[in-house]
Amino acid sequence: MKKLASATDPLWYKDAIIYELHVRAFADSNGDGIGDFPGLVSRLDYLQDLGVTCLWLLPFFPSPLRDDGYDIANYTDVNPCYGTLGDFKLFLAAAHKRNMQVLIELVINHTSDQHPWFKAARLAPPGSEAREMYVWSNTDQLYKNAGIIFSDTEKSNWTWDETAKAYYWHRFFSHQPDLNFDNPKVLEEVLKAMRFWLDLGVDALRMDAIPYLVERDGTACENLAETHLVVKKIRAAIDTEYANRLLLAEANEAPADVRPYFGDGDECHMAFHFPLMPRIYMALRQEDSLPITDIMAQTPSIPANCQWGLFLRNHDELTLALVTDEERDYMHIAYSNDPRMRVNGGIRRRLAPLLDNNRRRIELLNSLLLSFPGTPILYYGDEIGMGDNIYLGDRNSVRTPMQWNSDRNAGFSKCDPARLYFPVIMDPVYGYQAINVEAQLSDQSSLLHWTRNMVALRKLFQVFGRGTLTFLNPINRKILAYLRDLKRDDGSHEIVLCVANLSRFSQPVSLDLAGHSGAEPVEMLGYVPFPTISEAPYVLTLSPYAFLWLELQPSSLKVA
């Protein structure tokens, strides 16, 4: 019998609102300066009130923490910094009690060099099962076509190990050796780890760095057919033993290259749409909808049981790996004029600073996130407009403590400020005394209240998570206009017209809506009726950075 998850709908992820957080950064319960699971539990009511339905936790496993936990040393336990396995179980139960699913990371491409498997592999003889848990070579000339991901710090994907007297392969940092999926024992151990968490009741697993699982000489060692065979085996094992669980693929690739990770609906249920993110920012700065409509035109259709994951920002840099050199230069000039704002060719800034703390721009981009086809992912703190600290190394600029109130340490911890894992943000614009949850809860016009309202509105309409997308392509390209359309099995029909002004100036637009002649557009935030659609072009005027969500209702449902 399959083990059930907390969700009863097999397609629950299509209607989800995902909230990404690091346990370390959210709330500290014991005063050691590091967030933990009891602290997270104490803040679950806040997340429930925000309207999120799924919590995505960054890695919380035992780790040397040289890569913020992505260097895992034990797949089946909790880092003592964040609590105990018992604390995790209490958190899981508390989240499920609030009808929130839980998504955890499972970094299966590589481990830490402190993992017992790697320690054993270094000492084991060549060709043995223990040694073959990882990828070894007597030369560093294999797989020369594979790119170096962290080119800022790594000069090769091979590192010499003096104990093993051989080179080991790593697509990421040299302290993160890659697992060898040509060895059946590796997949067996990975599935054991997955079962451990799924048996506890975890609802979803994010598969980090999934394109790099298998290596073949003469290739870029990405997106290989053998990698897809591994993913299919993982999915088949989970489908056989569990119900209503989710696999989310992290593949920073072009849409056509990500499409195979859905398979025929038999690989991953969800995958991130990485290329959309930089093009949203590009469209905003250029005041031109073309970057968005162009990348969406390149996005292939996906199986009915699959979904794109969408975000404006997350815990990594705003990646520019999938844009042209000219576009990258433009984005650097437009959004990161200080070189310290850049890492790995991308931009390590939060949403509010990227948008110059312009409330209208923040709302506009969130309106796109919440109305595009896919599942929206909110990054912790962006709902209140938190800033970043570009003086922290690597991607840590966007991983500072959550700002709860104006008390010491932003209400995150009661410890001596010097003990905090990272300092709280203290500048005049984004500092915790100016930007915090408590202040925004008491201000009905705050960004937090606006975000709550928008999330609640989106959850009322399944069309956003499950409907089709049709761009209207008006002559004025400063306006992005599209229809979301969903015909349900029960015969009901949801149609929503979304119109967004990407310009800093007011803009007119004429839309061809003749196919919906007679329908009554109703503005969804205020439930305000707009003029009836006719065969003639539908004319609207939008103020700077404004957006409209209009539900197209049959004329018989006209609002009085």
Sequence and secondary structure as in RCSB ss.txt:
>XXXX:A:sequence
MKKLASATDPLWYKDAIIYELHVRAFADSNGDGIGDFPGLVSRLDYLQDLGVTCLWLLPFFPSPLRDDGYDIANY
TDVNPCYGTLGDFKLFLAAAHKRNMQVLIELVINHTSDQHPWFKAARLAPPGSEAREMYVWSNTDQLYKNAGIIF
SDTEKSNWTWDETAKAYYWHRFFSHQPDLNFDNPKVLEEVLKAMRFWLDLGVDALRMDAIPYLVERDGTACENLA
ETHLVVKKIRAAIDTEYANRLLLAEANEAPADVRPYFGDGDECHMAFHFPLMPRIYMALRQEDSLPITDIMAQTP
SIPANCQWGLFLRNHDELTLALVTDEERDYMHIAYSNDPRMRVNGGIRRRLAPLLDNNRRRIELLNSLLLSFPGT
PILYYGDEIGMGDNIYLGDRNSVRTPMQWNSDRNAGFSKCDPARLYFPVIMDPVYGYQAINVEAQLSDQSSLLHW
TRNMVALRKLFQVFGRGTLTFLNPINRKILAYLRDLKRDDGSHEIVLCVANLSRFSQPVSLDLAGHSGAEPVEML
GYVPFPTISEAPYVLTLSPYAFLWLELQPSSLKVA
>XXXX:A:secstr
  B  S SSTTGGGG  EEEE HHHH  SSSSSS  HHHHHHTHHHHHHHT  EEEE   SS   TTTT S S T
TS  GGG  HHHHHHHHHHHHHTT EEEEEE  SB  TTSHHHHHHHHS TTSTTGGGB EES S TTTTS  TT
TTT S SEEEETTTTEEEE SS TTS BB TTSHHHHHHHHHHHHHHHHHT  EEEETTGGGS   TTS SSS H
HHHHHHHHHHHHHHHHBSS EEEE   S HHHHGGGGTTTTS SEEE TTHHHHHHHHHHHT SHHHHHHHHT  
   TT EEEEES  SS B  TTS HHHHHHHHHHH  SGGGEETTEE   HHHHTTT HHHHHHHHHHHHHSSSE
EEEETTTTTT    TTSSTTGGG       SSGGGGS  S GGGSSS    STTTSTTTS HHHHHT TTSHHHH
HHHHHHHHHT THHHH EEEE   S TTEEEEEEEEE TTS EEEEEEEEE SSS EEEEE  GGGTT EEEETT
TTEE     SS EEEEE TT EEEEEEE GGG   
